[in-house]
Amino acid sequence: MVSKFSNTQNTKDKLTLILFKTYFFESAHYMPTFSKKHSYGNIHGHTFEITVFVKGKKTPSKGWVMDFKKIDAIVNPLIKKIDHKLLNDVKGLENPTSENIAIWFWNNIKKKIPNLKEIEINRPRVGGCSYSE
C-alpha cells in the first residue's frame, strides 16, 4: 500500500518550478542616439538589478532545479565585465538600453543554462525590462 504522502510527493516531484536569483551592479552609460545636449546623451550611472529565472523540475538526487552556485559561476563573470564600467565600451552594449542589457545577459547565459526562462533588468524605483523567448 502506498501512503497518501508518497503519492503527493511523487506528484510534487513532477511539477515544473521556476528558480530565480538576483544580482546587483553599478554601471555608467550614455545613449548614443541622443545628442549631448540631452541628459541621456551624457554619461550617467545607475544601480541595476538582474534577476535570472531558470525553469525545470527538481532533480531526484538533489531535490532542486539547479545549484545556485552553478548560476553564480555563470553570472558573476558577466557582472564583473560590467560592474563599475562604462557599458557603451562592452561588446554588444554599445547602445545600452535596459532592453539591450537584458538581451546581452540572455545571449551570454542561455548557451550555458539551456533551461533559462527569463532575464529581468531592473533599475530600482524606476522600472526595467524582462526578456524571454
C-alpha positions as CSV (number, residue, x, y, z in Angstrom):
1,M,0.0,0.0,0.0
2,V,1.3,3.5,-0.9
3,S,0.7,6.3,1.6
4,K,-1.1,9.4,0.6
5,F,2.1,11.4,1.4
6,S,4.3,9.5,-1.0
7,N,1.7,9.9,-3.8
8,T,1.6,13.7,-3.1
9,Q,5.4,13.8,-3.0
10,N,5.7,12.0,-6.3
11,T,3.2,14.4,-7.9
12,K,5.2,17.4,-6.5
13,D,8.4,16.0,-8.0
14,K,6.8,16.2,-11.4
15,L,5.9,19.9,-11.1
16,T,7.7,22.5,-13.1
17,L,9.3,25.1,-10.9
18,I,10.9,28.4,-11.5
19,L,14.1,29.2,-9.6
20,F,15.4,32.8,-9.5
21,K,18.5,34.6,-8.3
22,T,19.1,38.3,-8.2
23,Y,22.4,40.2,-8.7
24,F,23.3,43.8,-8.4
25,F,25.8,46.0,-10.3
26,E,26.6,49.7,-10.8
27,S,27.4,51.0,-14.3
28,A,27.6,54.2,-16.3
29,H,26.3,54.6,-19.8
30,Y,25.1,57.2,-22.3
31,M,22.5,56.8,-25.0
32,P,24.3,57.3,-28.3
33,T,21.1,58.0,-30.1
34,F,20.6,61.2,-28.1
35,S,22.5,64.5,-28.5
36,K,25.0,65.6,-25.9
37,K,22.5,68.4,-25.1
38,H,20.0,65.8,-23.8
39,S,20.7,64.3,-20.3
40,Y,20.5,60.7,-21.8
41,G,23.3,61.7,-24.2
42,N,25.7,62.4,-21.4
43,I,27.5,59.8,-19.3
44,H,25.5,59.0,-16.2
45,G,25.2,56.0,-13.8
46,H,22.7,53.6,-12.4
47,T,22.3,50.9,-9.9
48,F,20.9,47.8,-11.7
49,E,19.4,44.5,-10.6
50,I,19.4,41.5,-12.8
51,T,17.2,38.5,-11.9
52,V,17.9,35.2,-13.7
53,F,14.9,32.8,-13.9
54,V,15.5,29.1,-14.5
55,K,12.7,26.7,-15.3
56,G,12.8,23.0,-14.6
57,K,11.9,20.0,-12.5
58,K,13.5,19.0,-9.2
59,T,16.3,16.6,-9.7
60,P,15.6,13.3,-7.8
61,S,19.2,13.2,-6.4
62,K,19.4,16.8,-5.0
63,G,15.8,17.9,-4.8
64,W,16.4,21.2,-6.6
65,V,16.1,22.7,-10.1
66,M,19.7,23.9,-10.2
67,D,22.5,24.7,-7.8
68,F,22.7,28.4,-7.0
69,K,26.5,28.1,-7.1
70,K,26.3,27.0,-10.7
71,I,24.2,30.0,-11.6
72,D,26.8,32.2,-9.7
73,A,29.6,30.7,-11.7
74,I,28.0,31.7,-15.0
75,V,26.5,35.1,-14.0
76,N,29.3,36.6,-11.7
77,P,31.9,36.7,-14.5
78,L,29.4,38.7,-16.6
79,I,28.7,41.1,-13.7
80,K,32.4,41.6,-13.3
81,K,32.7,42.7,-17.0
82,I,30.1,45.5,-16.5
83,D,30.2,46.4,-12.8
84,H,31.6,50.0,-12.4
85,K,32.3,50.1,-16.1
86,L,31.0,52.2,-19.0
87,L,28.5,49.9,-20.6
88,N,29.0,51.5,-24.0
89,D,32.5,50.1,-24.1
90,V,31.3,46.5,-23.7
91,K,30.9,44.5,-26.9
92,G,27.2,44.1,-27.6
93,L,26.2,47.0,-25.3
94,E,27.2,49.9,-27.5
95,N,23.6,51.1,-27.1
96,P,23.0,50.1,-23.5
97,T,19.2,50.4,-23.1
98,S,17.6,48.2,-20.5
99,E,16.3,46.1,-23.3
100,N,19.7,45.5,-24.8
101,I,21.2,44.8,-21.4
102,A,18.6,42.1,-20.9
103,I,19.3,40.6,-24.3
104,W,23.1,40.7,-23.7
105,F,22.7,38.7,-20.5
106,W,20.3,36.3,-22.2
107,N,22.8,35.7,-25.1
108,N,25.6,35.1,-22.7
109,I,23.7,32.8,-20.2
110,K,21.4,30.8,-22.5
111,K,24.2,28.7,-24.0
112,K,25.3,27.6,-20.5
113,I,21.9,27.3,-18.9
114,P,19.6,25.7,-21.6
115,N,16.5,25.9,-19.3
116,L,16.9,29.7,-18.8
117,K,13.4,31.1,-18.7
118,E,13.8,34.8,-18.3
119,I,16.1,37.7,-17.6
120,E,14.8,40.7,-15.8
121,I,16.8,44.0,-15.6
122,N,15.6,46.5,-13.1
123,R,16.6,50.0,-12.1
124,P,15.2,50.2,-8.5
125,R,12.4,52.7,-8.0
126,V,12.4,53.4,-11.8
127,G,11.5,50.3,-13.9
128,G,13.1,47.8,-16.1
129,C,12.8,45.2,-18.8
130,S,12.1,41.5,-18.9
131,Y,13.3,39.2,-21.8
132,S,12.4,35.6,-22.6
133,E,11.9,33.5,-25.7
